Amino acid sequence: MKIGYFLVACLAVFCFIGVCEGGSLRKNFYRKSCPQAEQIVRTKIQLHVTARPNLPAKLIRMHFHDCFVRGCDGSVLLNSTANNIAEKAAIPNLTLSGFDVIDDIKEAIEAKCPGIVSCSDILALAARDAVSVKFNKPTWEVLTGRRDGTVSLGSEALANLPPPFFNFTQLKQRFASKKLTVHDLVVLSGGHTIGIGHCNSFSSRLFNFTGKGDEDPSLNPIYAKFLKTKCKSLRDTTTTVEMDPNSSNTFDSDYYSILLQNKGLFQSDAALLTTKVSRNIVNELVNQDKFFTEFGQSMKRMGAIEVLSGSAGEIRRKCSVVNS
């Protein structure tokens, strides 16, 4: 990675986020109010990742699911109540995990600096640190200063999160609604280089693509045959497979190489090859240094979606419930 280019890119992204997307976000927001905050997050994440190597993929996904609903406000962390079904209980979020990790970090920070550090900032930092710690490499800068939302609606998760069966037009529209570009769409899809997918999120491509018991013709037939040995039917809701075959435990650009072999697991992955613009971006991101740089920039843009600042929202004392 060329240092000069990286620094210029970082400055450009900082300006974009700081001015356009969320003026309250800045580097080391807690430098004076809770100077230990970021180190506490990193230390806790090191412990958890050692015990749970799949945590990076889980926390990146949780951060994504948080930011796409009401912005990056920690609303995905809230539990349902007697009068409300929260985002966490919506179908797209039922397979999220790692909430206990965020709660553990929050408890440790509250012991040092009560009422200062938001749950939404903890989630953003934890997602970054999990990738950095697990794969022993610098990743992206996380600007802080988010405040926590007080509303979490399961219906909004369904309305805002892009499902794995979306086509390119639908994906583009969903990302544009969050002020993210086609470039961000292709880059952030690269998060699928780590982690797993559940059979029921892609099995229609194997057994009933057009409703006639057929297979998705865009799927590599050899790969489809392999997937059928794992996922036995449309009703399989428990079996999982790697999203990036044979490389799902390595944070790299292999996802794009796999994609060009028509081995994208989800329909939304395959959709990235259906337009010239997005396919060209896929080809560029096969370059590993290019992917690392671009992924960091897009994660920073995503992390600034509709952030709360000033007196908006609150700083939750416990991440799973609003302050009483």
Sequence and secondary structure as in RCSB ss.txt:
>XXXX:A:sequence
MKIGYFLVACLAVFCFIGVCEGGSLRKNFYRKSCPQAEQIVRTKIQLHVTARPNLPAKLIRMHFHDCFVRGCDGS
VLLNSTANNIAEKAAIPNLTLSGFDVIDDIKEAIEAKCPGIVSCSDILALAARDAVSVKFNKPTWEVLTGRRDGT
VSLGSEALANLPPPFFNFTQLKQRFASKKLTVHDLVVLSGGHTIGIGHCNSFSSRLFNFTGKGDEDPSLNPIYAK
FLKTKCKSLRDTTTTVEMDPNSSNTFDSDYYSILLQNKGLFQSDAALLTTKVSRNIVNELVNQDKFFTEFGQSMK
RMGAIEVLSGSAGEIRRKCSVVNS
>XXXX:A:secstr
  HHHHHHHHHHHHHIIIIII TT BTTTTTTT TTHHHHHHHHHHHHHHH TTHHHHHHHHHHHHHTTTSSSSG
GG   BTTB  GGGSGGGTT   HHHHHHHHHHHHHHSTTTS HHHHHHHHHHHHHHHHHTS      B  BB S
   HHHHHHHS  TT  HHHHHHHHHTTT  HHHHHHHHGGGGSSEEEGGGTTHHHH SSSSS   TTS HHHHH
HHHHH  STT  S EEESSTTTTTS SSHHHHHHHTT  SSHHHHGGGSSHHHHHHHHHHTSHHHHHHHHHHHHH
HHTTTT B TTSSB  SBTTB   
